[in-house]
Amino acid sequence: MSNSFNTEDTLDVQGRTYHIHSLAPLRKTHDLDRLPFSLKILLENLLRCEDGHNITRAHIQALLDWDPKAEPSAEIGFTPARVVLQDFTGVPAVVDLAAMRDAMHALGKDPKRINPLAPVDLVIDHSVMVDHFGQKNALDLNIKLEYHRNKERYQFLRWGQQAFENFRVVPPGTGIVHQVNLEYLAQTVFVRDDNGSLHAYPDTLVGTDSHTTMVNGLGVLGWGVGGIEAEAAMLGQPISMLIPQVVGFRLSGRLPEGATATDLVLTVTQMLRQHGVVGKFVEFFGDGLDHLPLADRATIANMAPEYGATCGIFPIDRETLEYLRLSGRDESRIALVEAYARHQGLWRDTGARQADYSDILTLDLAGVVPSLAGPRRPQDRIPLDQARRNFSDTLDRFLKEHHATPTDREEARFADEGGHAAPGVDDSHEKGAVEYEMDGERHLLKHGAVVIAAITSCTNTSNPAVLLAAGLLAKKALEKGLKPKPWVKTSLAPGSQVVPAYLQQAGLLQPLEALGFSVVGFGCTTCIGNAGPLPEPIGNAIREGDLMVAAVLSGNRNFEGRIHADVRTNYLASPPLVVAYALAGTMAVDLYQDPLGTDNQGRPIHLKDIWPSQAEIHRLMGTSIHSTMFREKYADVFEGDANWRQILVTESERYDWAESTYVKNPPYFEGMTLDPEPPEAIRDARCLVMVGDSITTDHISPAGGIHPESPAGQYLQALGIEPREFNSYGSRRGNHEVMMRGTFANVRLRNRLAPGTEGGWTRHLPDGESISIYDAAMAYREKGTPLVVLAGKEYGTGSSRDWAAKGTRLLGIRAVIAESFERIHRSNLVGFGVLPLQFLPSENAETLSLSGHERYSIGSLDDDPNEVTVTVEADDGVRREFKARVRIDTPKEWEYYRHGGILHYVIRQLAS
């Protein structure tokens, strides 16, 4: 390695000597205090990884010369200390590694060259589904189902655990990757033992879940990437990136009584999304951090994808050390974190000099009010006192779209504040309500009914304050005789096993269970689409009445069609508000004015009567949470339960691809040669999908349940698999045949080529036949016709789904032409050999009069152009042209594209 800035040094802490790359020598010639915290971490990363090839002196100098106001233009390579995976995205990553070993063998090279070079942790957390709920044994029942459904996947991961070096698996039933990362895996300062020589440097990472950013709250720089990028990082490839702009977010004051960390994060998300921070770092600073616990910081950091930033990072300070201590980290590591951070200028003190930022936003925490976000996007914050009106307006729009008369719309309004009425109403269907029977009782289900109330793991269960608040509210509600409405599916999915431990210690687990919030699993549930089925009478009533019902969840994602196919509106809320809406049973309630119900004496009970005070919450936090809980729960974190230990696998360096419907050898490397072929020209392509703005990776990538009549469902049934055994798309991400059939098959996708439809439909051209997107793609493939996608703004927002790119490529789509792209998805498209093109400013498919029925040809890419000419030819022979910007942003990305993708590039590099 090079050391052109002479920064190699040592640091002595408690009798141990650590080798470091010190920033101190650079302070003699550069004003490092002007650099934001996050860029100092990147600077150290470049200094330590300088090799004269991937990382050069010029790269380091470019970072030292960073201009906060300039548009990003300087490319650097970021080498993360480690990689984290969750199982939905991790299984295909391990599948690809196994396939790469086969490809290496086919090239006549040693398969063992394919091995993670950076430490990799895979947390199995996305496979549990909420089939059972509202009962004390729900956890055990759901775990049994999870192992039954995922046996083949888990066998494959057990093989990977023994086959690959530097690869660990956290078994099912432990927790969600973000919380396990925050509470256990993260080090803040990473230590590598190199033959007895200790090396210390900032803990950095990338992860295959976009909410990897939660760990930014601990001062750890990292963000979500697609599985393709993650695999490259695992294999030692620096991640190519432009030195970003950094937006500073100044916090002052402290949260008022009644406001929670969830309310704060929804406010921050709204502010940053409105400001525009896509592709930028966000860094929080200011004296408000003195009053912001680390759990609150982690909650804000978790939502970085929702406000559009690459990361949302907090500096290292006293609160960081206190959290490391509380979560059971060694005192020697805590001492190292403080000493290292102070030495490198990464430590925050109150009143410290403000760094230079590309822009600054300011928030006084005292102005935060209770809020929700919805009904379809996490950035659409709604003050709680406006929630009823928001839903009412949403319902009006829904009824207008469904051609209801004004009288129908008025009658469909909420007949009473509770959203329910006496049974036996003959004309209930016309009034937006359907009578149903469940457990021997009859009820009316109406527009606005809350049918899912989920305290789900992704955002808030890392935060004891809001969990204890939910428990306190449940306890007080129970004492008043309140219960959730019978149509509400309630669930509690903690992010780690520490959560029920401290709820039990506080005496709050039992009240939550009594209200139906029993622990249903340790993993990602409702906000990933694993809400599980609604009770059959509820689902039937919703569909019979075409009712607009709601879910209220404490997660971070509420995109259309994501939570449950029958639930059209979804609201993000704090855990105590989730409990409150379960009690109310409807969105047709003003929680400031209307009662939640009545007590045992028939007296109305309002939310203010049972809302816990900050003093109550803080008192319980001081007496119920101990570092011993963390140490005990994480003592055997990689061992797993008896179910995991009983899975038998064969030891081999290459995987024996058995007949499995979960894991199949993908076709990516068929016919691969040691030298890349030039990319094939795109000529006379047809448009497969034409969509508008805000198309998310949920619209593109397969997610949720598999419908029996869908192409994926028909494929599985042809293999003899009954619909009850389908499991979810996420669980079958290791099977490319299932996944490519589910690409662009979201039930809420509206393809403009197939007007009047929702779901995976398109028009095959030139005959105009309306068929499934998959069937059309296969028909085009038979004729050798390349395909394109036309899209609007923010194409590919949402989770970092590698299958949104893989499925796109396997369908034969060669290019996506959009008004703008989400950062991760654009990168993933390039990483899988799909060309991202961007309309020029003020142009789009509409202004260019593109119908999607034309044939598209794209100009030469021989000289890595910034722009290309797209030729459009109608079926009547009329030709026209427009310019498009090539969104291959860096020289490294051009290398990946010309190799056919990042995996092909890595294989060839390792083979040579």
RORONU-254379 format. One line per 3 residues: their letters; for each residue x, y, z of C-alpha. Coordinates in steps of 0.05 Angstrom, whole numbers. Example, Ala and Ser with C-alpha at 12.3 -4.5 7.8 and 13.67 -1.06 7.14 Angstrom:
2
AS = 246,-90,156  273,-21,143 $
***
This chain:
912
MSN = 0,0,0  21,72,-12  29,125,42 $
SFN = 41,188,2  16,234,57  58,201,112 $
TED = -2,186,157  18,118,185  22,122,260 $
TLD = 6,85,325  -44,99,381  -34,71,451 $
VQG = -98,57,491  -99,19,558  -33,-15,544 $
RTY = -49,-36,473  -17,-8,411  -60,3,349 $
HIH = -34,19,279  -74,76,249  -73,126,192 $
SLA = -72,191,230  -105,254,205  -60,296,250 $
PLR = -3,306,198  -53,335,149  -75,389,198 $
KTH = -8,423,187  -25,438,115  -101,433,112 $
DLD = -160,460,152  -192,393,168  -242,422,217 $
RLP = -280,450,158  -294,379,133  -358,347,157 $
FSL = -352,286,203  -372,238,147  -320,264,98 $
KIL = -265,256,151  -284,182,153  -279,178,78 $
LEN = -212,214,81  -184,163,129  -212,108,85 $
LLR = -174,135,25  -109,145,64  -111,74,90 $
CED = -130,41,24  -85,82,-22  -54,32,-71 $
GHN = -34,76,-129  -86,44,-174  -156,42,-146 $
ITR = -140,96,-95  -87,148,-113  -58,211,-83 $
AHI = -102,250,-131  -164,219,-100  -142,239,-31 $
QAL = -125,309,-53  -193,316,-86  -226,302,-19 $
LDW = -180,350,17  -200,403,-34  -274,388,-27 $
DPK = -319,447,-47  -385,442,-9  -423,482,-61 $
AEP = -396,448,-124  -434,394,-161  -402,326,-147 $
SAE = -352,309,-200  -291,276,-167  -294,200,-165 $
IGF = -265,160,-108  -267,88,-86  -297,72,-18 $
TPA = -273,7,15  -321,-12,72  -294,-49,132 $
RVV = -351,-100,128  -415,-119,94  -483,-137,124 $
LQD = -538,-176,89  -609,-195,105  -635,-261,80 $
FTG = -682,-236,26  -625,-200,-9  -571,-243,22 $
VPA = -594,-309,-7  -587,-286,-79  -519,-256,-61 $
VVD = -496,-324,-35  -528,-357,-96  -487,-311,-140 $
LAA = -424,-328,-102  -438,-402,-111  -452,-391,-185 $
MRD = -387,-350,-191  -349,-409,-162  -379,-452,-217 $
AMH = -361,-399,-269  -290,-396,-243  -286,-472,-248 $
ALG = -312,-469,-320  -257,-419,-337  -206,-469,-311 $
KDP = -190,-429,-249  -192,-445,-175  -264,-436,-148 $
KRI = -237,-418,-79  -214,-352,-108  -287,-333,-100 $
NPL = -291,-318,-26  -310,-257,16  -249,-215,28 $
APV = -286,-167,74  -322,-193,136  -395,-210,119 $
DLV = -453,-219,168  -519,-245,142  -579,-238,189 $
IDH = -639,-281,173  -695,-233,190  -742,-224,131 $
SVM = -773,-293,127  -820,-294,186  -893,-279,169 $
VDH = -949,-259,215  -995,-319,205  -1011,-326,279 $
FGQ = -1024,-265,323  -1059,-243,386  -1040,-305,425 $
KNA = -982,-321,472  -956,-379,429  -958,-338,364 $
LDL = -882,-334,364  -872,-410,367  -925,-423,315 $
NIK = -896,-372,267  -825,-399,276  -849,-469,260 $
LEY = -881,-444,196  -819,-404,179  -774,-465,182 $
HRN = -824,-507,144  -829,-456,88  -756,-440,84 $
KER = -721,-506,95  -687,-506,27  -662,-434,35 $
YQF = -636,-447,105  -600,-510,82  -566,-468,29 $
LRW = -545,-414,79  -519,-467,126  -476,-493,68 $
GQQ = -451,-422,55  -434,-414,128  -384,-472,124 $
AFE = -362,-463,51  -342,-390,52  -289,-358,96 $
NFR = -303,-291,129  -378,-305,128  -424,-310,189 $
VVP = -498,-323,194  -544,-298,249  -599,-352,250 $
PGT = -675,-339,248  -710,-315,310  -654,-269,333 $
GIV = -675,-201,308  -675,-153,250  -609,-138,215 $
HQV = -610,-63,232  -621,-73,306  -573,-132,312 $
NLE = -522,-88,276  -535,-29,323  -536,-70,387 $
YLA = -481,-120,372  -445,-123,305  -424,-50,299 $
QTV = -358,-29,331  -356,46,317  -280,37,313 $
FVR = -262,-26,276  -203,-69,298  -168,-119,252 $
DDN = -117,-168,279  -64,-178,225  -19,-233,252 $
GSL = -18,-203,321  -13,-131,296  -75,-91,315 $
HAY = -102,-41,264  -156,9,284  -199,50,236 $
PDT = -271,75,231  -324,22,227  -356,29,158 $
LVG = -402,-16,119  -451,-27,63  -512,-69,69 $
TDS = -563,-100,23  -621,-67,60  -630,7,48 $
HTT = -642,18,122  -570,-2,137  -565,72,153 $
MVN = -595,60,222  -524,48,246  -506,119,226 $
GLG = -535,138,293  -475,105,325  -426,146,284 $
VLG = -415,88,235  -414,109,162  -452,62,117 $
WGV = -512,57,72  -554,9,32  -531,-18,-35 $
GGI = -558,-70,-83  -536,-141,-76  -493,-131,-137 $
EAE = -452,-76,-105  -450,-113,-39  -421,-175,-73 $
AAM = -367,-132,-104  -350,-103,-36  -348,-173,-7 $
LGQ = -299,-192,-61  -252,-134,-46  -275,-84,-99 $
PIS = -278,-11,-77  -346,19,-87  -341,74,-138 $
MLI = -375,139,-117  -372,213,-127  -350,255,-68 $
PQV = -418,278,-45  -448,342,-23  -462,342,51 $
VGF = -525,375,78  -520,397,151  -582,390,195 $
RLS = -577,433,257  -618,410,317  -633,454,377 $
GRL = -677,449,439  -710,385,463  -774,346,448 $
PEG = -836,372,483  -883,330,526  -925,284,483 $
ATA = -878,282,424  -838,219,408  -777,201,367 $
TDL = -825,176,313  -857,245,308  -788,275,303 $
VLT = -765,229,248  -829,240,207  -816,315,213 $
VTQ = -744,308,192  -763,263,134  -814,313,109 $
MLR = -765,371,114  -708,335,79  -751,304,24 $
QHG = -779,374,9  -710,404,9  -681,350,-37 $
VVG = -622,308,-13  -621,250,-63  -550,226,-72 $
KFV = -525,270,-15  -499,257,55  -539,287,112 $
EFF = -502,302,176  -536,322,241  -503,373,287 $
GDG = -520,426,338  -531,431,413  -598,395,406 $
LDH = -556,331,404  -542,342,478  -615,322,491 $
LPL = -623,269,437  -612,197,461  -576,150,414 $
ADR = -638,108,403  -672,171,376  -612,185,331 $
ATI = -615,114,304  -689,122,289  -674,185,248 $
ANM = -615,151,214  -658,91,196  -703,134,153 $
APE = -648,162,108  -677,125,48  -744,157,62 $
YGA = -716,227,60  -674,206,0  -604,214,27 $
TCG = -547,165,20  -537,168,95  -560,208,156 $
IFP = -501,207,203  -489,231,274  -421,245,305 $
IDR = -387,208,361  -397,239,430  -413,221,503 $
ETL = -480,193,483  -446,145,435  -403,118,491 $
EYL = -462,112,539  -500,70,487  -440,25,474 $
RLS = -436,14,549  -511,2,557  -511,-48,500 $
GRD = -456,-90,533  -394,-71,492  -327,-82,526 $
ESR = -298,-25,565  -233,-32,526  -271,-20,461 $
IAL = -306,40,491  -240,70,513  -212,59,443 $
VEA = -272,93,411  -263,155,453  -187,158,445 $
YAR = -190,146,370  -246,195,357  -211,250,397 $
HQG = -144,237,362  -176,239,292  -220,300,304 $
LWR = -283,257,300  -307,275,370  -365,323,382 $
DTG = -365,372,440  -420,421,456  -407,487,422 $
ARQ = -355,458,375  -338,494,310  -388,483,255 $
ADY = -362,447,193  -374,473,123  -437,444,92 $
SDI = -467,446,23  -531,471,54  -561,475,124 $
LTL = -630,461,151  -651,477,222  -703,447,268 $
DLA = -721,466,339  -741,401,372  -791,438,415 $
GVV = -834,449,354  -845,375,339  -918,352,345 $
PSL = -950,283,345  -955,260,273  -971,204,224 $
AGP = -946,195,153  -987,169,96  -1028,143,65 $
RRP = -977,119,14  -910,154,25  -866,161,87 $
QDR = -850,234,72  -923,255,73  -927,276,145 $
IPL = -996,291,176  -1003,326,243  -1044,280,286 $
DQA = -1100,331,293  -1109,329,217  -1108,254,209 $
RRN = -1183,244,204  -1190,299,152  -1132,269,112 $
FSD = -1165,202,109  -1232,233,92  -1201,269,32 $
TLD = -1166,205,11  -1232,168,13  -1266,222,-28 $
RFL = -1214,214,-83  -1221,138,-80  -1296,141,-88 $
KEH = -1292,190,-145  -1243,144,-181  -1293,88,-172 $
HAT = -1350,131,-203  -1392,136,-140  -1448,188,-140 $
PTD = -1445,247,-90  -1500,214,-50  -1461,149,-46 $
REE = -1399,187,-24  -1437,221,32  -1468,157,56 $
ARF = -1400,123,53  -1374,172,104  -1366,148,174 $
ADE = -1433,136,206  -1404,145,275  -1338,163,306 $
GGH = -1321,91,322  -1327,66,251  -1378,12,271 $
AAP = -1452,6,280  -1505,-43,302  -1510,-106,260 $
GVD = -1567,-121,213  -1566,-60,168  -1597,-84,102 $
DSH = -1567,-31,57  -1497,-33,87  -1463,-49,21 $
EKG = -1487,16,-10  -1465,56,51  -1393,34,48 $
AVE = -1400,-20,101  -1405,-96,99  -1433,-140,152 $
YEM = -1391,-201,170  -1389,-256,223  -1327,-278,261 $
DGE = -1320,-320,324  -1396,-324,330  -1407,-248,330 $
RHL = -1431,-202,275  -1398,-135,259  -1398,-81,206 $
LKH = -1334,-66,170  -1331,4,141  -1289,50,100 $
GAV = -1233,74,147  -1230,11,190  -1160,-2,217 $
VIA = -1150,-76,200  -1075,-79,216  -1042,-47,276 $
AIT = -970,-69,278  -912,-50,323  -862,-73,272 $
SCT = -788,-79,278  -753,-38,225  -751,32,255 $
NTS = -777,37,325  -763,-26,364  -691,-4,372 $
NPA = -719,53,413  -737,34,485  -773,100,498 $
VLL = -827,89,446  -834,15,463  -843,30,537 $
AAG = -892,85,518  -933,34,479  -930,-13,538 $
LLA = -951,40,588  -1009,62,543  -1031,-11,537 $
KKA = -1028,-20,613  -1071,42,625  -1120,23,570 $
LEK = -1128,-46,601  -1140,-15,669  -1196,27,638 $
GLK = -1227,-34,605  -1209,-15,533  -1196,-69,480 $
PKP = -1178,-66,406  -1236,-72,358  -1248,-143,334 $
WVK = -1228,-130,262  -1158,-105,280  -1099,-152,268 $
TSL = -1050,-134,322  -977,-154,326  -911,-139,360 $
APG = -848,-158,321  -787,-136,362  -721,-122,328 $
SQV = -683,-161,379  -693,-208,438  -673,-152,485 $
VPA = -740,-117,473  -786,-168,507  -734,-176,561 $
YLQ = -740,-103,583  -815,-101,571  -821,-161,617 $
QAG = -776,-128,668  -820,-65,665  -884,-106,674 $
LLQ = -910,-83,606  -905,-146,564  -968,-176,594 $
PLE = -1012,-114,582  -989,-112,510  -1006,-186,503 $
ALG = -1074,-175,535  -1090,-124,480  -1067,-172,426 $
FSV = -997,-146,417  -963,-212,429  -893,-224,402 $
VGF = -903,-254,333  -831,-260,311  -762,-228,314 $
GCT = -753,-200,245  -781,-155,192  -856,-164,184 $
TCI = -909,-115,165  -869,-59,132  -835,-109,85 $
GNA = -901,-140,65  -899,-199,113  -962,-178,149 $
GPL = -991,-246,134  -1064,-260,117  -1122,-223,146 $
PEP = -1176,-266,178  -1218,-293,121  -1283,-258,141 $
IGN = -1246,-191,143  -1213,-201,75  -1278,-224,44 $
AIR = -1315,-163,72  -1262,-115,45  -1266,-145,-25 $
EGD = -1342,-151,-24  -1351,-78,-7  -1290,-52,-44 $
LMV = -1274,-19,22  -1217,30,34  -1188,4,99 $
AAV = -1124,22,134  -1061,-5,167  -1024,33,222 $
LSG = -953,11,233  -891,35,268  -845,19,209 $
NRN = -814,62,155  -846,39,90  -919,48,70 $
FEG = -915,47,-5  -977,28,-44  -990,-46,-47 $
RIH = -933,-62,1  -966,-76,68  -1024,-120,45 $
ADV = -1059,-127,-22  -1128,-113,9  -1105,-51,47 $
RTN = -1104,12,5  -1081,63,58  -1023,55,105 $
YLA = -1000,102,159  -934,105,196  -940,122,270 $
SPP = -904,115,336  -916,50,375  -962,83,426 $
LVV = -1004,112,369  -1007,42,338  -1039,17,402 $
AYA = -1085,77,404  -1111,65,333  -1121,-8,349 $
LAG = -1166,14,406  -1204,63,362  -1208,14,304 $
TMA = -1215,68,252  -1182,127,218  -1249,163,226 $
VDL = -1228,190,293  -1197,254,319  -1153,227,375 $
YQD = -1150,297,407  -1226,303,412  -1260,236,404 $
PLG = -1261,181,456  -1224,115,443  -1281,79,477 $
TDN = -1314,75,545  -1290,47,611  -1325,-6,653 $
QGR = -1374,46,679  -1391,72,609  -1350,136,616 $
PIH = -1314,160,553  -1238,150,553  -1195,196,512 $
LKD = -1123,187,489  -1100,241,537  -1127,199,595 $
IWP = -1079,142,581  -1020,176,546  -956,165,587 $
SQA = -913,223,609  -840,230,593  -824,225,667 $
EIH = -858,157,670  -821,132,609  -753,156,633 $
RLM = -763,126,702  -777,58,671  -718,64,625 $
GTS = -673,74,685  -699,13,722  -716,-37,667 $
IHS = -658,-37,617  -590,-64,636  -526,-82,598 $
TMF = -531,-153,623  -594,-162,580  -554,-147,517 $
REK = -496,-192,538  -541,-250,553  -584,-245,490 $
YAD = -523,-239,444  -478,-289,480  -493,-345,429 $
VFE = -519,-302,372  -490,-346,316  -511,-413,346 $
GDA = -585,-411,334  -640,-453,365  -650,-528,359 $
NWR = -686,-519,292  -625,-485,262  -574,-533,292 $
QIL = -611,-594,265  -604,-572,193  -554,-619,160 $
VTE = -510,-598,101  -454,-629,62  -385,-598,63 $
SER = -361,-578,-6  -327,-519,-40  -379,-518,-96 $
YDW = -453,-523,-84  -490,-585,-107  -550,-552,-142 $
AES = -604,-600,-121  -675,-598,-150  -700,-539,-110 $
TYV = -754,-488,-123  -720,-439,-76  -648,-440,-100 $
KNP = -627,-449,-173  -563,-438,-210  -575,-372,-247 $
PYF = -558,-365,-322  -516,-302,-315  -449,-333,-333 $
EGM = -469,-381,-388  -419,-377,-445  -375,-328,-407 $
TLD = -304,-319,-434  -242,-291,-401  -245,-229,-446 $
PEP = -309,-187,-450  -347,-178,-515  -367,-107,-534 $
PEA = -438,-90,-512  -488,-107,-566  -520,-46,-599 $
IRD = -593,-31,-581  -632,-29,-646  -707,-29,-658 $
ARC = -724,-42,-586  -796,-46,-563  -824,-14,-500 $
LVM = -845,-66,-450  -867,-20,-393  -886,54,-394 $
VGD = -898,86,-326  -902,154,-292  -869,185,-231 $
SIT = -848,153,-166  -844,82,-190  -812,45,-132 $
TDH = -771,-18,-130  -834,-48,-98  -869,-37,-165 $
ISP = -810,-69,-203  -782,-123,-158  -824,-183,-137 $
AGG = -849,-176,-65  -904,-203,-22  -949,-263,-37 $
IHP = -950,-302,-102  -1018,-304,-136  -1038,-372,-163 $
ESP = -1058,-342,-231  -994,-301,-239  -938,-327,-284 $
AGQ = -897,-344,-222  -957,-381,-191  -969,-420,-255 $
YLQ = -895,-438,-258  -896,-465,-187  -960,-503,-198 $
ALG = -931,-535,-260  -876,-562,-214  -929,-593,-169 $
IEP = -928,-540,-115  -996,-523,-85  -1013,-449,-73 $
REF = -1012,-459,2  -938,-477,-5  -919,-418,-49 $
NSY = -889,-376,8  -870,-305,-13  -829,-277,-71 $
GSR = -778,-254,-20  -768,-325,5  -756,-349,-67 $
RGN = -706,-295,-87  -654,-350,-99  -696,-377,-157 $
HEV = -689,-333,-219  -747,-369,-254  -796,-346,-200 $
MMR = -766,-276,-194  -764,-258,-268  -837,-278,-273 $
GTF = -854,-232,-216  -815,-172,-242  -863,-113,-256 $
ANV = -920,-155,-227  -940,-111,-168  -1015,-109,-161 $
RLR = -1014,-32,-161  -969,-23,-222  -1003,18,-276 $
NRL = -970,6,-343  -992,59,-392  -985,9,-449 $
APG = -1044,-29,-418  -1092,26,-397  -1148,7,-350 $
TEG = -1107,-48,-317  -1068,-56,-252  -1013,-107,-243 $
GWT = -964,-140,-290  -999,-128,-357  -973,-98,-422 $
RHL = -989,-94,-495  -948,-138,-542  -928,-100,-604 $
PDG = -942,-93,-661  -1003,-139,-655  -1030,-101,-594 $
ESI = -1048,-163,-554  -1057,-151,-479  -1016,-203,-442 $
SIY = -973,-210,-380  -907,-172,-379  -869,-237,-371 $
DAA = -904,-271,-430  -893,-210,-474  -819,-208,-455 $
MAY = -811,-282,-474  -847,-270,-540  -800,-212,-555 $
REK = -740,-256,-536  -760,-309,-586  -756,-256,-641 $
GTP = -691,-227,-615  -724,-160,-599  -689,-118,-545 $
LVV = -734,-80,-496  -735,-13,-461  -774,19,-404 $
LAG = -801,91,-407  -810,125,-339  -819,191,-303 $
KEY = -786,222,-242  -754,184,-184  -753,117,-219 $
GTG = -731,62,-172  -742,95,-104  -749,51,-43 $
SSR = -711,-9,-18  -644,-28,-50  -672,-88,-87 $
DWA = -622,-123,-131  -678,-162,-164  -707,-97,-191 $
AKG = -645,-96,-235  -635,-171,-243  -707,-183,-264 $
TRL = -704,-124,-311  -644,-153,-346  -670,-225,-349 $
LGI = -734,-200,-382  -690,-174,-438  -695,-100,-421 $
RAV = -632,-66,-446  -645,6,-426  -689,48,-380 $
IAE = -704,119,-402  -729,161,-344  -734,233,-321 $
SFE = -693,216,-259  -667,156,-220  -660,136,-148 $
RIH = -586,128,-131  -583,54,-113  -628,29,-168 $
RSN = -590,68,-222  -525,38,-196  -556,-32,-195 $
LVG = -580,-25,-267  -509,-9,-289  -483,-66,-246 $
FGV = -526,-115,-284  -512,-88,-353  -575,-46,-363 $
LPL = -565,23,-392  -597,80,-352  -614,140,-396 $
QFL = -644,205,-371  -688,253,-410  -657,322,-416 $
PSE = -686,377,-370  -757,397,-387  -766,336,-431 $
NAE = -803,271,-418  -844,220,-454  -904,267,-455 $
TLS = -868,328,-482  -834,285,-535  -902,253,-553 $
LSG = -877,183,-541  -933,132,-540  -890,72,-524 $
HER = -914,38,-587  -853,59,-627  -786,24,-640 $
YSI = -725,53,-604  -653,53,-626  -596,82,-584 $
GSL = -533,114,-611  -462,90,-603  -432,81,-533 $
DDD = -361,69,-560  -329,131,-529  -364,131,-461 $
PNE = -409,189,-482  -446,235,-434  -504,238,-483 $
VTV = -533,193,-537  -583,202,-592  -646,160,-587 $
TVE = -681,147,-653  -755,134,-650  -791,101,-708 $
ADD = -866,92,-710  -897,32,-744  -917,76,-803 $
GVR = -842,91,-814  -841,162,-787  -774,174,-752 $
REF = -752,227,-702  -696,236,-652  -682,262,-582 $
KAR = -621,268,-538  -614,231,-472  -562,235,-417 $
VRI = -523,171,-404  -527,158,-329  -464,116,-324 $
DTP = -432,164,-276  -360,140,-265  -304,106,-303 $
KEW = -310,45,-258  -384,39,-276  -365,41,-350 $
EYY = -319,-18,-337  -375,-56,-304  -423,-41,-361 $
RHG = -374,-62,-415  -361,-128,-379  -436,-142,-377 $
GIL = -441,-127,-303  -402,-122,-239  -402,-197,-225 $
HYV = -371,-212,-293  -320,-158,-281  -300,-188,-213 $
IRQ = -295,-259,-240  -248,-236,-296  -206,-195,-247 $
LAS = -198,-253,-199  -187,-303,-256  -130,-262,-283 $
***
